[in-house]
């Protein structure tokens, strides 16, 4: 089922999601619905908070290096209760977000990291990541901590983006 993706400035996007106690059919349904929603929106990642669910669940399908043509589902991964257990290096990447459409900005992130989580069957696993995969993991984990990529920008850049979004929302309302 396609879910509605919340857009900034929706206050729910500031929600710090709660850990999943048990991966059951309800969590698996959330994972499936989030995956379908992410693909429909042409995203590479989606966090539960973005669809109004306050559980610590993220899905990603990041194209790999040398993948050539992107094959939907090739790199699909669902992480329940993800946590960064180690990180190193710094990188800057121009990020965008399905909850902040039409806006991109350079964000500083760790260049490599290791994340521990549960899979869709509730089994613990660890994944090492670098490049775009590492950036996307950090971006989605931020979401379940109530942090948007624009929160990682300087105050001046963040305020400029907020004004731009406010103007766009006002123009949209006038058009209705």
Secondary structure, 3 states (H helix, E strand, C coil): CCCCCCCCCCHHHHCCCECCCCCCHHHHHHHHHHHHHHHHCCCCEEEHHHHCCCECEEEEECCCCCCCCCCCCCCEEEEEEEEEEEEECCEEEEEEECCEEEEEEEEEECCEEEEEEECCCCCEEEEEEEHHHHHHHHHHHHHHCCCCHHHHCCHHHHHHHHHHHHHHHHHHHHHC
